[in-house]
C-alpha cells in the first residue's frame, strides 16, 4: 500500500516561522514535522511514499532526497499552481495505482493507521476518513456517522449553533484510486468541500474510522508551542531525540552542560549545545542544535531553534526563537513572542508579549519592542563604533563576516594597496585575522602579516611601513567575549569617519572589488615586529639614567598578550618589577574591568612593599593606570593631566586633551607658557589632533628627544617608560609629580535615552540653555559660574553621558544631577506626547 504526504502548505498562520521554509519543515522536537509523519508511516509499513509539493518545494526535496536515509522510498509531485487538496493528489495520479493513504505533512499525530486501513478494507469503503474527538470543533470539519461508521453528514468549520458532533476530520484518508476519476487533472478540487460531498451524494460507501490517540493540526503559533508541551509530557507517542540523562531531560550528542546549570525536565537539549554556568532551563523547553546559552540565561516553556545565541543574563518566556537568532546579554523575550530567523536583539533589548519579528530584524540596544516588525533588515545603519568594529566573537564577528569586512576594506584601499594586519595572542583574534586577510586578498590588496602583537606595536609599524591602511584585531577591553577590529591609516591613527562610511557602504552593498586569480597576492609575513617595537621605545629612553635610579614597580598585566613585551623591555630599561600575589596568572582571558578591580590590591602592595609606584596595563597596552608611592590611583582625567604636565614641563608647546579633561590643565599650561588644544572624545578626532601636534612640534635636529603625545596617550608601555624617565631626569618621585597638580572635582553619570530621543534632547538643551555660554565642539558643553557640564550622546548605547566639573565635588555632583533631571524630563515629555 502506498502513502501520499501533502506537503505543499505555505503555513501563513505560522509566520514568521514559515517565512523561509514550507510548513512541513518547521521543527518539532528539533526535527521537521514531516519527519514525525514519515516515522509514523514507516511504523505502519507504509514505505512507498509520494509527496505533493507547491510552496518552496526544493526545501523538502533537498532535505529528504529519495528517502533512503529515512528508510523509505520517496517520489515528488510539484504543483505549479495550487490545485486544492484533492487536485494536488490527482497530480500524483500515475503513482496511485492501488489503495493509498493520504496524510498531511504538517500535523503531529500518533493515530493507529494500521487500524484505520483494516477498518477501510473490512467495510469495503471507497473512501475512509480518519476521525478523532476534540473539545472545540470550531476550527475543523465536523463529521457525523451512523453506528457502523458510514458517513451521514459533515460540515466545514461550523459555528457553535451548527455544531452537531465533536468528531472531526483529521485530514488522514484511505482512498481507492477510482475516487480520482470524479474530476479532471489540473482542476482545482478539494477533498472536504468538493469530493466527499460528491461521493456522499452518489451514495458511495464512505466511512469514518474514529480512532483514539493524539492528533494536533499545527495551524497557529499557540498550537505549535502546545505540540511541544504535549510531546515532552508524553501525550503523543513520538521519538524524542537524544539520551535521557535524568528523568525527563533529553540531551543530544556533543552537548556541553556546566555543572552549575539548573535544568528541570521535561526538557530537550539538542546536539552540540553549550550550556553555561547558572543557566536555568525550566520544564517544557526545547533547545535546538548548536545553541550557546551563556551564564545566567533563563529559559521557560520556550522553543529555541538551531544555532541560537543567548548572552549572559538573557531571558525567554513562553516564546519561540527561529534559527541563528541572537538574544544578547540581559535582553528579554516574553510570552507569545516569535522571533524570525537571523534576527538580533541587542543588549538590554525587550520584546513584549505576542510581538512577532520577521526574519533579519535588528532590535537596538535597550530598545523596547511593543509592536510586530515585518519590514526592514537586521543590518545596522552603523557598523563602526567607538573603536572600530566590535562584536561578540564567533557570533557577530564570525570568519564569514570578517572576510566580507576584509573585502570591503580592501576595495576601499584599492587594488595593489599595501595593508598591514596584526592581532593579539588570543585564538579568537587570530581566527578573525586569518579570515580578514582572505577578504583583503580577494580584493587585490597586498597583505603584510605583522603577526601577533599589541595595538601600539601595530600603530608604530604602520607609521614606519609604506602601507595605505591596516587592521589590528584584539579581544575587546570592555568584554572578553567580544572582539574588536581597529582600522588604521598610514600614520597609525584610526581611519576617519568619512573613510569608515565608505567601508560601511561597501559592506552593506557587498560592493567588493574581486580581482582575477592571476592578481591574487600571497600574504607577506613580516618577522620580529615585537622586537622592532621594543627597540623603538628603548632608543627614545635613557636607560642608563633609569638604571642608576633603581625604580622598583609593582605591575599587573595580561601575561598572554604582554609577556613577550614587558620582561624584555623592563630588563633593557633597568626597571625592577614585582607582582602582587595572585596576579598576572596565565588564566583565561579577562576583561579590563577585572584588572581595574585589582587596583586596591595593587595600591596596598605598593605601600606594603615600599615600591616607588605601581602600574596596571590594558591587555593590548592601549590603556594605563598608575599608582604612586602613597597608594593614590592615577587614571582617566588625572592621568591625562599628569601626561599634560610632563609634556609642558619637558618641552612646553601645546598639549592635546579631550573636551572632558579638567580646567586645571589650562592653569598648568599658563604656568609653563604652553597652550591647550581641546578635541572631541572620539578616538579618531583625538588621534588626529595629537598627530598634527606631534608633527608640528618636531624639529629636524631634535626628533629623538621629542615626547610624542601620540604614544603617551595611546601606548601604555611607552607612556610608562617616558613618565619614569622624566621622574629620574628631574629627581622626582611619581607622588611628588602628582602633588604638583592642583585639586579638581569631576563627576560623571549616564542616563537612559532612547535612540529616537537623542536628537530631541540635544536640540532642546541647545535651544534652552540655562546660561549664555555654550560650546558645541562635542555634544553640548554648558559653562556655569562655578563649573561646567557636558552632555554627550553615546554612539553605541541608548544613553547620554553627563560630565561635570565644579569648584567643589558637591557643585560638580549638583551640576550632573541637574542635567540628568533635565534630560529625563525631555525624554518623558516626548514619550507622553507620543
DRENSE-243418 format. One line per 4 residues: number of its first residue (from 1); their letters; for each residue x, y, z of C-alpha. Coordinates in steps of 0.25 Angstrom, whole numbers. Last residue first. Example, Ala and Ser with C-alpha at 12.3 -4.5 7.8 and 13.67 -1.06 7.14 Angstrom:
2) sa) 55:-4:29 | 49:-18:31
// end
This chain:
834) xxxx) 14:241:86 | 13:253:94 | 15:246:107 | 28:240:102
830) xxxx) 34:253:97 | 31:259:111 | 38:247:118 | 50:249:109
826) xxxx) 51:264:112 | 49:262:127 | 60:251:128 | 69:260:120
822) xxxx) 67:272:130 | 68:262:142 | 81:257:137 | 85:271:135
818) xxxx) 83:276:149 | 89:263:155 | 102:266:148 | 102:280:152
814) xxxx) 99:276:166 | 110:266:166 | 121:276:161 | 116:286:172
810) xxxx) 117:276:183 | 131:272:178 | 136:286:179 | 139:297:169
806) xxxx) 132:289:159 | 134:280:147 | 123:272:140 | 121:260:131
802) xxxx) 108:255:126 | 106:243:118 | 94:240:109 | 89:226:107
798) xxxx) 84:217:97 | 97:211:94 | 107:211:83 | 109:226:79
794) xxxx) 107:231:93 | 100:245:94 | 110:254:101 | 104:265:111
790) xxxx) 115:273:117 | 114:281:130 | 123:293:134 | 127:300:147
786) xxxx) 125:311:157 | 119:322:149 | 113:312:139 | 118:307:125
782) xxxx) 110:298:117 | 116:287:108 | 107:281:98 | 112:269:90
778) xxxx) 126:271:85 | 131:284:80 | 117:290:83 | 121:301:94
774) xxxx) 110:309:101 | 112:321:109 | 98:328:111 | 93:321:123
770) xxxx) 81:312:126 | 81:307:111 | 68:306:104 | 70:304:90
766) xxxx) 83:296:91 | 78:287:102 | 65:285:94 | 73:281:82
762) xxxx) 82:271:89 | 70:264:95 | 62:264:82 | 74:257:75
758) xxxx) 75:247:86 | 60:243:86 | 60:233:75 | 71:225:81
754) xxxx) 64:224:94 | 71:232:106 | 76:225:118 | 84:234:127
750) xxxx) 99:233:130 | 108:239:141 | 120:247:142 | 127:256:153
746) xxxx) 140:264:153 | 146:272:164 | 160:277:163 | 172:279:172
742) xxxx) 184:285:167 | 194:276:160 | 208:278:166 | 206:267:176
738) xxxx) 205:257:165 | 219:260:162 | 223:258:176 | 216:244:176
734) xxxx) 223:240:164 | 236:242:171 | 245:254:165 | 260:255:162
730) xxxx) 257:263:150 | 263:253:140 | 258:241:148 | 244:246:148
726) xxxx) 244:249:133 | 250:235:131 | 238:229:139 | 228:237:131
722) xxxx) 234:233:118 | 235:218:121 | 221:217:126 | 216:225:114
718) xxxx) 223:216:104 | 217:203:111 | 203:209:111 | 203:213:97
714) xxxx) 192:222:92 | 193:235:101 | 208:236:102 | 210:229:89
710) xxxx) 203:240:81 | 207:251:90 | 221:248:85 | 232:254:94
706) xxxx) 243:260:86 | 257:255:90 | 258:247:77 | 254:257:67
702) xxxx) 263:268:72 | 270:273:59 | 259:273:49 | 249:279:59
698) xxxx) 237:272:64 | 225:280:69 | 217:282:56 | 217:267:54
694) xxxx) 213:264:68 | 202:274:68 | 196:268:55 | 197:254:61
690) xxxx) 190:258:74 | 179:265:67 | 177:253:58 | 177:243:70
686) xxxx) 167:251:78 | 158:252:66 | 159:238:62 | 158:233:77
682) xxxx) 144:241:79 | 145:250:91 | 145:263:83 | 157:272:84
678) xxxx) 163:282:93 | 177:289:90 | 183:294:102 | 195:304:101
674) xxxx) 208:305:108 | 216:316:115 | 219:307:127 | 209:313:137
670) xxxx) 199:316:126 | 199:302:122 | 197:297:137 | 185:306:139
666) xxxx) 179:301:125 | 181:287:130 | 174:291:143 | 161:292:134
662) xxxx) 159:277:135 | 158:268:123 | 145:265:117 | 147:273:104
658) xxxx) 159:263:101 | 173:267:103 | 184:272:93 | 196:279:99
654) xxxx) 203:291:92 | 217:296:94 | 225:293:106 | 237:283:105
650) xxxx) 239:276:118 | 230:283:128 | 218:284:118 | 220:270:113
646) xxxx) 220:264:127 | 209:273:132 | 200:268:120 | 203:254:124
642) xxxx) 199:256:138 | 186:263:134 | 182:252:125 | 185:242:136
638) xxxx) 176:250:146 | 165:250:135 | 165:235:134 | 175:229:144
634) xxxx) 185:231:155 | 181:223:167 | 188:228:180 | 195:218:188
630) xxxx) 205:228:194 | 216:223:185 | 208:226:173 | 198:216:166
626) xxxx) 197:217:151 | 187:213:141 | 190:211:126 | 182:208:114
622) xxxx) 184:203:100 | 195:192:104 | 186:181:98 | 183:174:111
618) xxxx) 181:188:118 | 193:191:127 | 193:193:142 | 204:201:149
614) xxxx) 210:202:162 | 220:212:168 | 233:214:176 | 231:201:184
610) xxxx) 231:201:199 | 226:187:199 | 214:190:208 | 211:203:201
606) xxxx) 212:197:186 | 205:184:190 | 193:192:196 | 191:200:183
602) xxxx) 192:188:175 | 181:181:184 | 172:193:183 | 174:193:167
598) xxxx) 171:178:165 | 156:182:161 | 163:190:150 | 169:177:144
594) xxxx) 155:170:144 | 149:182:138 | 159:182:126 | 153:168:122
590) xxxx) 159:154:126 | 165:144:116 | 167:130:122 | 177:129:133
586) xxxx) 192:131:131 | 194:137:145 | 197:152:146 | 192:154:160
582) xxxx) 191:144:172 | 201:152:180 | 205:166:175 | 216:166:165
578) xxxx) 230:172:165 | 238:179:154 | 251:186:155 | 253:196:143
574) xxxx) 267:195:137 | 262:199:123 | 266:187:116 | 260:178:127
570) xxxx) 248:186:126 | 246:184:111 | 250:169:112 | 240:166:123
566) xxxx) 229:175:118 | 228:171:103 | 227:156:101 | 219:155:114
562) xxxx) 208:165:109 | 198:157:102 | 196:144:110 | 202:151:122
558) xxxx) 191:161:124 | 196:171:133 | 198:175:148 | 211:182:152
554) xxxx) 218:187:165 | 230:196:161 | 244:198:167 | 252:209:161
550) xxxx) 267:208:162 | 271:222:159 | 284:218:153 | 277:208:144
546) xxxx) 267:219:139 | 279:228:135 | 286:217:128 | 273:214:120
542) xxxx) 272:228:115 | 259:225:107 | 256:228:92 | 264:217:86
538) xxxx) 258:207:96 | 244:210:91 | 247:208:77 | 255:195:81
534) xxxx) 242:190:87 | 234:192:74 | 245:185:65 | 245:173:75
530) xxxx) 230:172:74 | 231:173:59 | 241:161:58 | 236:156:45
526) xxxx) 228:162:34 | 220:150:27 | 216:154:13 | 202:150:9
522) xxxx) 201:143:-5 | 196:152:-15 | 184:150:-24 | 186:156:-38
518) xxxx) 185:144:-46 | 172:140:-39 | 166:152:-45 | 162:162:-35
514) xxxx) 149:164:-28 | 145:178:-23 | 134:177:-13 | 121:185:-14
510) xxxx) 114:176:-3 | 104:187:-3 | 105:188:13 | 120:185:13
506) xxxx) 123:195:2 | 115:205:9 | 122:202:23 | 135:203:17
502) xxxx) 132:217:11 | 125:221:24 | 138:218:32 | 146:226:22
498) xxxx) 137:238:25 | 138:235:40 | 153:236:39 | 163:224:39
494) xxxx) 169:221:53 | 183:226:54 | 196:218:50 | 201:229:40
490) xxxx) 197:220:28 | 183:219:33 | 177:209:43 | 165:200:45
486) xxxx) 163:194:59 | 155:181:58 | 150:178:72 | 146:164:78
482) xxxx) 136:162:89 | 135:151:99 | 145:158:108 | 136:170:109
478) xxxx) 141:184:111 | 156:182:106 | 151:176:94 | 159:164:89
474) xxxx) 168:169:78 | 169:170:63 | 179:181:57 | 175:185:43
470) xxxx) 184:193:33 | 184:204:23 | 192:210:12 | 204:203:16
466) xxxx) 218:209:13 | 224:204:27 | 229:212:38 | 216:219:43
462) xxxx) 208:206:41 | 219:199:49 | 217:208:61 | 202:207:61
458) xxxx) 203:192:60 | 212:192:72 | 203:201:80 | 191:191:77
454) xxxx) 198:179:82 | 205:167:76 | 204:154:68 | 208:155:53
450) xxxx) 210:167:44 | 204:159:32 | 207:169:21 | 195:168:11
446) xxxx) 196:173:-4 | 182:176:-7 | 174:171:-19 | 160:170:-14
442) xxxx) 161:155:-11 | 174:157:-3 | 167:167:7 | 156:156:9
438) xxxx) 166:145:12 | 173:154:21 | 160:157:29 | 158:142:30
434) xxxx) 172:140:36 | 171:151:45 | 157:147:51 | 163:133:55
430) xxxx) 175:140:61 | 166:149:69 | 158:137:74 | 171:129:77
426) xxxx) 176:140:87 | 190:146:85 | 187:159:79 | 185:162:64
422) xxxx) 192:168:53 | 189:173:38 | 197:183:30 | 191:186:16
418) xxxx) 198:190:4 | 190:195:-8 | 190:187:-21 | 176:188:-24
414) xxxx) 169:199:-16 | 168:203:-1 | 153:204:-1 | 152:190:-8
410) xxxx) 162:185:2 | 153:190:13 | 141:184:7 | 148:170:4
406) xxxx) 153:170:19 | 139:173:24 | 134:161:16 | 145:152:21
402) xxxx) 142:157:35 | 127:154:34 | 130:140:29 | 140:137:40
398) xxxx) 130:142:50 | 129:155:57 | 114:155:62 | 114:141:68
394) xxxx) 129:136:66 | 134:147:76 | 122:156:80 | 124:169:73
390) xxxx) 133:181:71 | 136:189:58 | 145:201:60 | 148:208:74
386) xxxx) 135:216:77 | 126:208:67 | 127:204:53 | 115:196:47
382) xxxx) 106:208:46 | 92:207:40 | 90:193:46 | 87:182:37
378) xxxx) 75:174:43 | 66:177:31 | 53:185:29 | 39:181:29
374) xxxx) 30:172:38 | 32:177:52 | 21:174:62 | 18:184:72
370) xxxx) 23:187:86 | 38:186:84 | 46:192:95 | 60:197:91
366) xxxx) 72:196:101 | 82:192:90 | 76:192:76 | 66:182:71
362) xxxx) 71:177:58 | 62:169:49 | 66:158:39 | 54:150:39
358) xxxx) 40:155:43 | 39:159:58 | 25:156:64 | 21:162:77
354) xxxx) 11:154:86 | 17:159:99 | 28:170:99 | 41:168:93
350) xxxx) 52:175:101 | 66:180:98 | 76:180:109 | 88:176:100
346) xxxx) 84:175:85 | 72:166:79 | 77:161:66 | 69:154:56
342) xxxx) 75:143:47 | 62:134:47 | 49:140:52 | 46:144:67
338) xxxx) 32:139:72 | 26:146:84 | 15:138:91 | 20:141:105
334) xxxx) 33:149:106 | 47:152:100 | 57:158:109 | 71:164:107
330) xxxx) 81:164:118 | 93:160:109 | 89:157:94 | 78:150:89
326) xxxx) 84:145:75 | 75:137:66 | 82:127:57 | 69:119:55
322) xxxx) 56:124:60 | 53:127:74 | 39:123:80 | 33:129:93
318) xxxx) 27:125:106 | 38:133:114 | 52:136:109 | 63:142:118
314) xxxx) 77:148:115 | 86:149:127 | 99:146:119 | 96:145:104
310) xxxx) 87:135:97 | 92:130:83 | 83:122:75 | 89:111:66
306) xxxx) 77:103:63 | 63:106:68 | 58:110:82 | 45:106:87
302) xxxx) 40:112:101 | 33:108:113 | 44:116:122 | 58:119:118
298) xxxx) 68:127:127 | 82:131:124 | 91:132:136 | 104:129:128
294) xxxx) 104:128:113 | 94:119:105 | 100:115:92 | 92:107:82
290) xxxx) 98:96:73 | 85:88:71 | 71:93:77 | 67:96:91
286) xxxx) 53:91:95 | 46:96:108 | 35:89:115 | 40:90:128
282) xxxx) 51:101:133 | 65:103:127 | 73:112:137 | 87:115:133
278) xxxx) 96:116:145 | 109:113:138 | 108:111:123 | 100:102:113
274) xxxx) 107:99:100 | 99:91:90 | 106:81:81 | 93:73:79
270) xxxx) 80:78:84 | 75:80:98 | 61:74:101 | 54:78:114
266) xxxx) 43:71:123 | 50:73:132 | 57:83:141 | 71:88:137
262) xxxx) 79:96:146 | 93:99:141 | 105:99:151 | 111:86:145
258) xxxx) 112:93:132 | 105:86:121 | 113:82:108 | 105:75:97
254) xxxx) 113:66:87 | 102:57:85 | 87:61:89 | 82:63:103
250) xxxx) 68:58:108 | 64:62:122 | 51:56:126 | 57:47:137
246) xxxx) 72:49:136 | 82:47:125 | 71:43:115 | 79:42:102
242) xxxx) 76:49:90 | 64:50:80 | 50:49:86 | 42:39:78
238) xxxx) 27:41:77 | 16:36:85 | 7:48:88 | 3:51:102
234) xxxx) 17:48:107 | 20:61:114 | 30:65:104 | 21:63:92
230) xxxx) 10:70:98 | 18:82:102 | 24:82:88 | 10:81:82
226) xxxx) 5:93:91 | 16:102:85 | 11:100:71 | -3:100:75
222) xxxx) -1:114:81 | 7:118:68 | -5:114:59 | -9:103:50
218) xxxx) -2:91:56 | -13:81:54 | -11:73:66 | -15:58:67
214) xxxx) -13:49:79 | -19:35:81 | -33:29:80 | -38:26:66
210) xxxx) -52:29:59 | -52:22:46 | -61:29:37 | -68:22:25
206) xxxx) -71:25:10 | -78:14:2 | -83:23:-10 | -97:29:-8
202) xxxx) -95:38:-20 | -98:50:-12 | -88:45:-1 | -77:43:-12
198) xxxx) -80:57:-17 | -80:63:-3 | -66:56:-1 | -60:61:-14
194) xxxx) -63:76:-13 | -62:83:0 | -55:72:8 | -46:67:-2
190) xxxx) -43:79:-10 | -42:81:-25 | -35:91:-34 | -35:84:-48
186) xxxx) -21:81:-53 | -25:66:-56 | -40:65:-57 | -50:61:-46
182) xxxx) -58:49:-41 | -48:39:-46 | -39:42:-34 | -49:34:-26
178) xxxx) -45:22:-34 | -31:20:-28 | -37:15:-15 | -35:24:-3
174) xxxx) -31:23:12 | -31:38:17 | -24:46:28 | -29:60:28
170) xxxx) -32:59:43 | -47:61:41 | -55:64:54 | -64:57:64
166) xxxx) -69:66:74 | -83:66:67 | -95:74:63 | -88:88:64
162) xxxx) -97:98:55 | -100:108:66 | -86:107:71 | -81:112:58
158) xxxx) -77:101:48 | -63:99:42 | -66:90:30 | -79:82:31
154) xxxx) -81:67:30 | -93:57:29 | -96:43:28 | -83:36:28
150) xxxx) -84:21:30 | -77:17:43 | -86:5:46 | -94:13:56
146) xxxx) -96:24:46 | -86:35:45 | -85:50:48 | -74:59:43
142) xxxx) -69:72:47 | -58:79:39 | -49:87:48 | -47:100:54
138) xxxx) -60:100:62 | -58:86:68 | -54:90:82 | -52:78:91
134) xxxx) -47:69:80 | -51:55:76 | -44:48:65 | -47:43:51
130) xxxx) -39:36:40 | -47:38:27 | -50:25:19 | -52:26:4
126) xxxx) -57:15:-5 | -60:6:7 | -61:-9:6 | -64:-8:21
122) xxxx) -54:-19:25 | -43:-12:16 | -45:2:22 | -45:-3:36
118) xxxx) -32:-10:34 | -26:3:28 | -31:10:40 | -25:0:50
114) xxxx) -12:0:42 | -12:16:43 | -12:15:59 | -12:30:62
110) xxxx) 1:36:67 | -1:50:62 | 6:63:59 | 1:71:47
106) xxxx) 9:78:36 | 11:67:25 | -3:64:24 | -7:49:21
102) xxxx) -13:42:9 | -13:27:9 | -14:18:-3 | -22:7:-9
98) xxxx) -15:3:-23 | -10:10:-35 | -6:23:-29 | 7:27:-35
94) xxxx) 1:32:-48 | -9:40:-41 | 1:49:-34 | -5:62:-39
90) xxxx) -19:55:-34 | -13:57:-20 | -11:72:-22 | -25:73:-28
86) xxxx) -31:66:-16 | -24:76:-6 | -26:89:-15 | -19:91:-28
82) xxxx) -9:102:-24 | -1:106:-37 | 11:99:-42 | 8:87:-34
78) xxxx) 20:78:-31 | 20:63:-30 | 31:56:-22 | 35:42:-20
74) xxxx) 40:35:-7 | 45:21:-4 | 46:19:12 | 57:16:22
70) xxxx) 60:31:26 | 73:32:19 | 67:25:7 | 56:35:5
66) xxxx) 60:39:-9 | 64:53:-4 | 59:57:9 | 65:70:12
62) xxxx) 67:75:-3 | 53:71:-7 | 47:78:5 | 54:91:3
58) xxxx) 53:90:-12 | 38:90:-12 | 37:105:-7 | 22:105:-7
54) xxxx) 15:94:-16 | 19:80:-13 | 11:66:-13 | 20:55:-7
50) xxxx) 19:41:-11 | 22:30:-1 | 26:15:-3 | 29:12:12
46) xxxx) 16:10:18 | 19:-2:28 | 11:4:40 | 24:9:47
42) xxxx) 29:14:34 | 16:23:33 | 18:28:47 | 33:31:45
38) xxxx) 30:39:32 | 20:47:39 | 30:50:50 | 40:54:39
34) xxxx) 29:63:33 | 29:72:46 | 43:75:43 | 53:72:54
30) xxxx) 57:78:67 | 46:73:76 | 36:80:65 | 43:87:54
26) xxxx) 36:95:43 | 39:87:30 | 25:83:28 | 21:98:28
22) xxxx) 30:102:16 | 42:110:19 | 47:124:19 | 36:132:24
18) xxxx) 30:120:31 | 34:123:46 | 29:138:43 | 18:133:41
14) xxxx) 11:121:46 | -3:126:41 | 3:127:26 | 7:112:27
10) xxxx) 11:111:12 | 6:97:11 | 10:88:-1 | 14:76:8
6) xxxx) 2:66:5 | 8:53:9 | 3:41:0 | 4:27:4
2) xx) 5:14:-3 | 0:0:0
// end
